[in-house]
Amino acid sequence: MKIQLAYGHNGLDVTLPAAARPTVIRKPQMDVSADAGSQIQAALDNPAGSESLASLAKDASSACILICDITRPVPNHLFLKPLIQRLLAAGVPASGITVLVATGLHRPNLGDELEELIGDPWVQQHVSVENHYARDEAQCVSLGTTQKHRVPVGLNQTFVNADIKIATGLVEPHFMAGYSGGRKVIAPGVAHHETIRTFHSARFMESPFATSCNLEGNPLHETQLEIVNMLQGPVLGLNTVIDEHRNLAFVSFGDIVESHMQAVAFARQSCEVKVGRKFKTVLTSSAGYPLDKTYYQTVKGMVTPLDILEPGGDLIIVSECSEGFGSEEFLAAQKRLVSLGVDAFLETLTEKSLADIDEWQTEMQLKPMRVGRIKLFAPQLEGTLHAATGVAAVNDLDAAIAESLAAQGDSELAVIPEGPYVVPFCA
């Protein structure tokens, strides 16, 4: 049997052993509108929990629209122009409108990559498009400290000072924050590095509530909502959900919390899949381009299927890693993990109030390492780079699958073609 996994731009065909009995876990078929433009206009016409954009913007002189960075396949090309056109029609001058790439602590998106991200040359021709730099002190302004989890809050001042604040994004399962989109585009999206490093420290990461698809009691989600409430004036959200083929399936607009929860409710129907059992072999992906550009993002695909992985089982994951490993800080954290081991590495984190940049991704990798064996097919990671992953290298994927089934003594396996965008649950 052949099956295609999301991998790079074109996918990766895998041949399963003849005796294999796969359970393929993917999103159910979604109803996709033939006219995505009309779907977006309808959402803008019917804001959730908010006055109309025209009403809110009638006396505004500035607006800031946040967009996710290149690691998310957000359909910016569909909604940025109509959103900006409505702001212009309401009287906001083009000179006062900024599209801000919510990079968090990721690298900036520039040149051809920025053009790809925006997806419509009209946008860059009419308004300013900038990147957020979390380590640039001059870009950020302090808003104080959150009450519940005591997180110091700094945010990009262009966003904070804008009369109209809009966060746009993709709502999908997130292995720390429950679901992406909405409030997450603000923090960590345009937050100061100390804000990000505080609520990505071990006291947040080790919470049993900081997990895929869970918002209830999730300390990251709670902190993000509190940060939203520290902003002055209305904060709006435009949230999208896409199907397995990256077509727009749902869009909501309005109050950032209410519109986000509408999108989460829709996404849950397709992203959360009850499987009813665990497997000794799980084959998954890092969801293909753009998420599998780095090993840093690949960790997400290792964490999301843990509820169906038998203790001691094999988790085999494919990732193109076309840009290599990720940041130098992440590479350093991974090297410490390899040197110290799982338990000793975690001990170095628990006393920190401020996490080192990107080491939280290494901390999340500890979760699957505690459950089973991780095997990675990433041919572009070689030598010392692959050694720094701390997981086994797979050179022949078909053979690795056959070997796992034989070693586990079980011909049944779970296959998750779209990786972390689908979260299987045993119960």
ChimeraX attribute file (.defattr): number of C-alpha atoms within 10 A of each C-alpha:
attribute: neighborCount
match mode: 1-to-1
recipient: residues
	/A:1	11
	/A:2	10
	/A:3	14
	/A:4	15
	/A:5	25
	/A:6	24
	/A:7	26
	/A:8	20
	/A:9	11
	/A:10	11
	/A:11	18
	/A:12	17
	/A:13	14
	/A:14	14
	/A:15	14
	/A:16	18
	/A:17	17
	/A:18	10
	/A:19	12
	/A:20	15
	/A:21	15
	/A:22	18
	/A:23	14
	/A:24	15
	/A:25	19
	/A:26	20
	/A:27	20
	/A:28	12
	/A:29	9
	/A:30	15
	/A:31	11
	/A:32	14
	/A:33	13
	/A:34	10
	/A:35	9
	/A:36	17
	/A:37	13
	/A:38	11
	/A:39	20
	/A:40	22
	/A:41	15
	/A:42	14
	/A:43	18
	/A:44	22
	/A:45	14
	/A:46	16
	/A:47	20
	/A:48	21
	/A:49	14
	/A:50	18
	/A:51	14
	/A:52	15
	/A:53	20
	/A:54	18
	/A:55	11
	/A:56	16
	/A:57	21
	/A:58	14
	/A:59	12
	/A:60	18
	/A:61	17
	/A:62	22
	/A:63	25
	/A:64	22
	/A:65	25
	/A:66	28
	/A:67	29
	/A:68	26
	/A:69	26
	/A:70	23
	/A:71	17
	/A:72	15
	/A:73	16
	/A:74	26
	/A:75	20
	/A:76	19
	/A:77	16
	/A:78	17
	/A:79	22
	/A:80	20
	/A:81	19
	/A:82	16
	/A:83	17
	/A:84	21
	/A:85	15
	/A:86	15
	/A:87	24
	/A:88	17
	/A:89	12
	/A:90	17
	/A:91	16
	/A:92	23
	/A:93	15
	/A:94	17
	/A:95	12
	/A:96	16
	/A:97	24
	/A:98	22
	/A:99	24
	/A:100	23
	/A:101	25
	/A:102	32
	/A:103	25
	/A:104	25
	/A:105	21
	/A:106	17
	/A:107	15
	/A:108	17
	/A:109	20
	/A:110	12
	/A:111	8
	/A:112	9
	/A:113	13
	/A:114	18
	/A:115	14
	/A:116	15
	/A:117	23
	/A:118	27
	/A:119	18
	/A:120	16
	/A:121	12
	/A:122	12
	/A:123	19
	/A:124	17
	/A:125	9
	/A:126	15
	/A:127	16
	/A:128	15
	/A:129	18
	/A:130	17
	/A:131	20
	/A:132	29
	/A:133	24
	/A:134	27
	/A:135	14
	/A:136	11
	/A:137	12
	/A:138	10
	/A:139	18
	/A:140	23
	/A:141	18
	/A:142	15
	/A:143	14
	/A:144	13
	/A:145	16
	/A:146	18
	/A:147	11
	/A:148	10
	/A:149	16
	/A:150	12
	/A:151	21
	/A:152	19
	/A:153	24
	/A:154	26
	/A:155	25
	/A:156	24
	/A:157	16
	/A:158	22
	/A:159	27
	/A:160	22
	/A:161	16
	/A:162	20
	/A:163	23
	/A:164	23
	/A:165	23
	/A:166	26
	/A:167	27
	/A:168	30
	/A:169	28
	/A:170	26
	/A:171	28
	/A:172	27
	/A:173	26
	/A:174	21
	/A:175	23
	/A:176	30
	/A:177	24
	/A:178	20
	/A:179	26
	/A:180	22
	/A:181	29
	/A:182	31
	/A:183	27
	/A:184	27
	/A:185	26
	/A:186	27
	/A:187	25
	/A:188	24
	/A:189	28
	/A:190	33
	/A:191	31
	/A:192	27
	/A:193	24
	/A:194	20
	/A:195	21
	/A:196	25
	/A:197	24
	/A:198	21
	/A:199	26
	/A:200	26
	/A:201	22
	/A:202	24
	/A:203	17
	/A:204	19
	/A:205	23
	/A:206	17
	/A:207	14
	/A:208	12
	/A:209	20
	/A:210	22
	/A:211	22
	/A:212	24
	/A:213	24
	/A:214	18
	/A:215	18
	/A:216	11
	/A:217	12
	/A:218	21
	/A:219	23
	/A:220	25
	/A:221	24
	/A:222	17
	/A:223	22
	/A:224	21
	/A:225	19
	/A:226	19
	/A:227	25
	/A:228	18
	/A:229	13
	/A:230	14
	/A:231	15
	/A:232	12
	/A:233	14
	/A:234	17
	/A:235	20
	/A:236	27
	/A:237	27
	/A:238	31
	/A:239	27
	/A:240	29
	/A:241	22
	/A:242	21
	/A:243	19
	/A:244	19
	/A:245	7
	/A:246	11
	/A:247	17
	/A:248	24
	/A:249	18
	/A:250	24
	/A:251	26
	/A:252	26
	/A:253	31
	/A:254	26
	/A:255	21
	/A:256	27
	/A:257	17
	/A:258	19
	/A:259	24
	/A:260	30
	/A:261	18
	/A:262	16
	/A:263	24
	/A:264	25
	/A:265	11
	/A:266	17
	/A:267	25
	/A:268	17
	/A:269	12
	/A:270	19
	/A:271	21
	/A:272	19
	/A:273	18
	/A:274	13
	/A:275	17
	/A:276	10
	/A:277	14
	/A:278	21
	/A:279	22
	/A:280	23
	/A:281	28
	/A:282	28
	/A:283	22
	/A:284	27
	/A:285	30
	/A:286	32
	/A:287	28
	/A:288	24
	/A:289	22
	/A:290	19
	/A:291	26
	/A:292	29
	/A:293	23
	/A:294	23
	/A:295	27
	/A:296	23
	/A:297	21
	/A:298	28
	/A:299	24
	/A:300	26
	/A:301	30
	/A:302	30
	/A:303	24
	/A:304	25
	/A:305	25
	/A:306	22
	/A:307	18
	/A:308	23
	/A:309	24
	/A:310	17
	/A:311	16
	/A:312	14
	/A:313	21
	/A:314	26
	/A:315	29
	/A:316	25
	/A:317	26
	/A:318	29
	/A:319	32
	/A:320	29
	/A:321	27
	/A:322	17
	/A:323	12
	/A:324	18
	/A:325	22
	/A:326	17
	/A:327	17
	/A:328	11
	/A:329	13
	/A:330	21
	/A:331	20
	/A:332	15
	/A:333	23
	/A:334	26
	/A:335	19
	/A:336	19
	/A:337	23
	/A:338	15
	/A:339	13
	/A:340	14
	/A:341	13
	/A:342	19
	/A:343	11
	/A:344	12
	/A:345	19
	/A:346	17
	/A:347	12
	/A:348	12
	/A:349	18
	/A:350	14
	/A:351	12
	/A:352	14
	/A:353	16
	/A:354	17
	/A:355	21
	/A:356	18
	/A:357	20
	/A:358	23
	/A:359	24
	/A:360	22
	/A:361	20
	/A:362	24
	/A:363	22
	/A:364	20
	/A:365	25
	/A:366	20
	/A:367	15
	/A:368	21
	/A:369	17
	/A:370	12
	/A:371	17
	/A:372	18
	/A:373	17
	/A:374	20
	/A:375	23
	/A:376	27
	/A:377	20
	/A:378	24
	/A:379	16
	/A:380	15
	/A:381	23
	/A:382	12
	/A:383	8
	/A:384	9
	/A:385	16
	/A:386	19
	/A:387	15
	/A:388	21
	/A:389	23
	/A:390	22
	/A:391	15
	/A:392	14
	/A:393	20
	/A:394	19
	/A:395	13
	/A:396	10
	/A:397	21
	/A:398	14
	/A:399	13
	/A:400	18
	/A:401	25
	/A:402	17
	/A:403	13
	/A:404	21
	/A:405	22
	/A:406	11
	/A:407	14
	/A:408	15
	/A:409	10
	/A:410	15
	/A:411	19
	/A:412	17
	/A:413	23
	/A:414	24
	/A:415	22
	/A:416	28
	/A:417	28
	/A:418	24
	/A:419	30
	/A:420	28
	/A:421	27
	/A:422	26
	/A:423	31
	/A:424	25
	/A:425	18
	/A:426	15
	/A:427	11
